[in-house]
Amino acid sequence: MDRKHNKNIVPAARMLRKNMTKKERHLWYEFLRNYPLRFSRQKVLGKYIVDFYCAKAGLVFELDGSQHYEEKNMIEDAERTEYLEAYGLSVIRIPNNEVNTNFYGVCEYIDAAVKKALLH
């Protein structure tokens, strides 16, 4: 990674932590905050800020709203994923509507992904 802690975007990460979306807040306070492994939220990784990051498992979880399915944003997301994967991280994208309609399924999916990553 260019710099693990990019000072230039730390203020933006702090602002995003204070102003999490409703879905991010729900996932953080109802599941990830008390998960047995440490998760960080709005974590600076190189030139990006990721929604949720588990260093021990090498996983990044991104909650994607509808704007992520527009062509321009899909290209940017692919570049972002490629950048993060170059450092050995796996990026998992979860649609926002899944957090609304299938919260427990999302939690089980995250738990399974973490456990699988720890085995490798």
C-alpha positions in Angstrom: 0.0 0.0 0.0 1.3 3.5 -0.8 0.9 4.5 2.9 -1.1 2.5 5.4 -2.1 5.7 7.1 -2.7 8.4 4.5 -2.8 11.6 6.6 -4.6 13.5 3.9 -7.8 11.5 4.1 -7.9 10.9 7.9 -10.2 13.9 8.5 -12.6 12.5 5.8 -12.5 9.1 7.6 -13.3 10.7 10.9 -16.2 12.6 9.4 -17.5 9.3 7.8 -17.3 7.6 11.2 -19.3 10.3 12.8 -21.9 10.3 10.0 -22.3 6.6 9.2 -25.2 5.7 7.0 -28.2 4.0 8.6 -27.2 0.6 7.2 -23.5 1.0 8.4 -24.7 2.1 11.8 -27.0 -1.0 12.0 -24.3 -3.4 11.0 -21.7 -1.8 13.2 -23.7 -1.5 16.4 -25.8 -4.7 16.1 -23.0 -7.1 14.9 -19.4 -6.0 14.0 -18.6 -3.9 17.0 -18.9 -6.9 19.3 -17.6 -9.5 16.9 -14.9 -11.8 18.4 -12.2 -10.4 16.0 -11.5 -6.7 15.8 -13.2 -4.7 13.0 -12.4 -1.1 12.1 -15.0 1.2 10.5 -14.2 3.8 7.9 -10.6 2.6 7.9 -7.9 4.4 5.8 -6.1 1.9 3.6 -3.7 3.5 1.3 -5.6 6.0 -0.8 -9.0 4.7 0.1 -11.4 4.7 3.1 -13.1 1.3 3.4 -16.4 0.8 5.3 -15.3 -2.1 7.5 -11.9 -3.8 7.8 -10.8 -6.9 9.7 -7.0 -7.0 9.6 -6.6 -10.4 11.1 -8.8 -12.0 8.3 -7.5 -9.6 5.6 -11.1 -8.7 4.7 -12.7 -5.5 3.6 -16.5 -5.2 3.7 -18.2 -2.5 1.6 -21.9 -1.7 1.9 -23.1 -0.6 -1.6 -26.0 1.7 -2.2 -27.7 2.0 -5.6 -25.1 4.5 -6.9 -22.5 1.7 -6.9 -24.4 0.0 -9.8 -24.0 3.0 -12.1 -21.4 2.3 -14.8 -18.9 5.0 -13.7 -19.0 3.9 -10.1 -18.7 0.2 -11.0 -15.5 1.0 -12.9 -14.2 3.0 -9.8 -15.2 0.2 -7.5 -13.3 -2.3 -9.7 -10.2 -0.2 -9.6 -10.5 0.2 -5.8 -10.9 -3.6 -5.4 -7.9 -4.3 -7.6 -5.8 -1.8 -5.6 -6.8 -3.4 -2.3 -6.4 -7.0 -3.6 -2.8 -6.1 -4.7 -2.0 -5.9 -1.0 -3.5 -9.3 -0.2 -6.9 -8.1 1.0 -10.2 -9.6 -0.1 -13.0 -7.1 -0.8 -16.6 -8.2 -0.2 -19.4 -6.0 -1.4 -22.8 -6.2 0.2 -25.8 -4.4 -1.2 -27.5 -2.0 1.2 -30.9 -3.5 0.6 -29.6 -6.9 1.9 -28.8 -5.2 5.3 -32.5 -4.0 5.3 -34.2 -7.2 4.2 -31.8 -10.0 5.3 -29.8 -8.6 8.2 -29.2 -12.0 9.9 -28.2 -13.5 6.6 -25.7 -10.7 6.1 -24.2 -11.4 9.5 -24.0 -15.1 8.8 -22.3 -14.3 5.5 -19.7 -12.1 7.1 -19.1 -14.6 9.8 -18.6 -17.4 7.3 -16.2 -15.2 5.2 -14.1 -14.4 8.2 -13.9 -18.0 9.3 -13.0 -19.1 5.8 -10.3 -16.4 5.5 -8.7 -17.5 8.8 -8.3 -21.0 7.5 -6.2 -19.9 4.5 
